[in-house]
Amino acid sequence: MELIEYKKLFVGLPKPSENQTENFIDFVANDHSWYKHLTDERKEPFIFYLDPNAGKTLEKFSSKGFFKKVKHFKFLENKHNYYLIRYGCWQYFTTKYTANFIPNSNGSIRDSRPFIGLQIIDKEGKSHKLPEAIIKQGEFLMSRFLHKSAFESAHSYFDNDGISYAGKHKDLIAELRQHLNSILKFIYNEV
């Protein structure tokens, strides 16, 4: 998929609001126990991007093996798409603990990212690799200090330079906020 085609997917879709972006940051910060899985150093690449299918659930399928051969995808339409309301069309991907192969009660999976990876599904159900420019623009190196529950109030813990863990978390979140805003400017051609 070319960058221009990707950007056209968002014509007519609302741009994520400041509140939705803040909610998404909170979601990512507590989506996994990052403090267990990432290092102190900012080495792990996370890719942040907009997905017109954010929050939609893949339709039921019979098995993982069968699903990998499918070239077209179909999403269930949700009457009340809680994810879209709360987070807009924000999405993220990392190779660290993003996979979720556990079916929910109706047999579909909670998170389609492990199956489609860094791809976007168009209106016809065909998958397209995210444009390299979007992947490059969306990359943000992450550390364990992303995890909100572990570090938001960790003022009594310090690194060797005397910086509190809570301060490291706050700084990382501030940088992530700036990063997400730069992505929005890039996609919506704002100066």
N, C-alpha and C positions, 0 to 999 in steps of 0.2 A: 504494500500500500504506500502510495506517495504521501508526502506531508500535506499537500493541498487537499487530497481526498480525505485524509484523517480530519483535518480542520473542518471540512464540509459536514462531517457527521454531527457537529455541534451547532450548526445553524438551526435555529428554532428551539434548541434546548437551553434551559436557563443555565447561566454561569453559576457555579457554586458560590453561595453567599459567604460572607466573612464568618457568620455563625456556623454554617455547614463545614467550612474549612476547619474551624476550631474544634467542632465535634469530631471531625475525621482525625485530627491530630490526637485527640483523646482516645479515639477508637484504636488507632495504630499503636499508641503508647501502651495500651493494655490488652492488645489482641493476643499476645503471647507473653510468657515470662522471659522477656528479653534479657534480663539480668543473668539468667542461667545459660543462655545460648550465645550471647555475643561477648566480645572482649571489651576491656577498658578502652582500647584504641579504636578509633573510627576507621574500621577496615571493611566492614560488611556493606556491599552495595545494595541499596533498596532502590527500586524504580517506582516513581510516582507518576501517575498519568490520569487522564480522564477517559472514562469508558461509558459509552452510551447505554450499555447493558448493566451498569452497576446495580447491584441489588436484585437482579433477576435470577431466577433459579433454573438450572438446566432441566429439561424434561426428563422423565424417568427413562432409564436405559437398562439393558439386561445384564451387562458385565463390563468390567474395565477393558478387557481384551477386545471385545466387540467395539466398544466406544472409540478406541484409539484408531480404528480403521475408518471411522465416519469423517467425511469431508465437510458436511454441513451440520449445523447445530440449530437447536430450537430451544427457546427459553419460555418458561411459563410466565404469563403476564399476571402480575399481582395487582389486585384491585387497590390495595393500600401498600405501596412499596415503602416500607418503613426505612429501609436503607437509603433510598433516593431522597426521601423527605429529610432525613437526619443528616446525611453526608453529601448530598448532591451526587454528581457522577464521578467522584474521586475513587481511585483504585490504587493499590500498591502491589508490588511483587518483590519477593526476595526468595532466594533458594533456601533460606533458613526458616524452616517450620511454617511454610505457607500451605503445604499440602494438607488436604483434608479429604480422605476417601471414605469417610463414614456417612452412610445414607441417613437421611432424616426419616420421619414417620411416613412420608408418602413415597419413599424410595428414591428420592432425588438427593443430590449432594448439597451441602450447605454452601460450598465455595467452589466455583467452577475454575478458578485460576490454575490449579495444578494440571488440569486437562488441556487448557488452551494456552497456558503460558503467557508470553508477551504478545498476545494476538487480540485483535478486535473482530467481533462478529458483525457483519453488515446486515441490512434489512432482509436480505435474501437468505441469511443463515450461513453465508460463506465466511470462513476465517481468513484473516489477513494479518501478517506479521506487523507489529507496530513499526512505524517509520524509525529509522536509526536516529533521526534528529530528535524525536520524542523520547527515545530511550536515553540518549545522551543528555538531553535537557532535564529529564526526570531523575537521573542518577544522583543519589545522596548517600554518602558514606555514614554508616550508623555505628553506634556503640551500645553497650549494655545500659548506658545512662538514659536511653530512650524510655525505659520502663517506668511509667508514672507511679504506680503503687509502691514500687521499691525505693524510688529516689526523690519523690516530690518533697518529702519531709525529712530527708536524711541530713539534716544540718549538723549533726554531731559526728558525722564520718567525713574524713578528709583524705585527700591524696597526699603524696610526698611533697607537693608544692604548697600545701595548706589550703587548697581549694575544696570546699565542701561538695559532697556528692549531690546535694540538693542544688547547689550552684551549677554543677556540671549538667544536671538534668534541665534546669531552667535555660541555660545557654544553648543546649542542643535543641530544645523545643523552639526557642526564638529563631535559631538558624533554619529549622525546618519550616517554620511559618513563612519566613522570607522566601525560602526555596519554593514553596507551594504557590506563593503569590507571583513569583517569577514565571512559573509554569503557566499560570492563568494569563499573564500578560503575553507570553509567547504564543499560546493557542489562540487567543482572542485579538492578536495583533495590536496590543496596546503599547504605547511608548512609555 
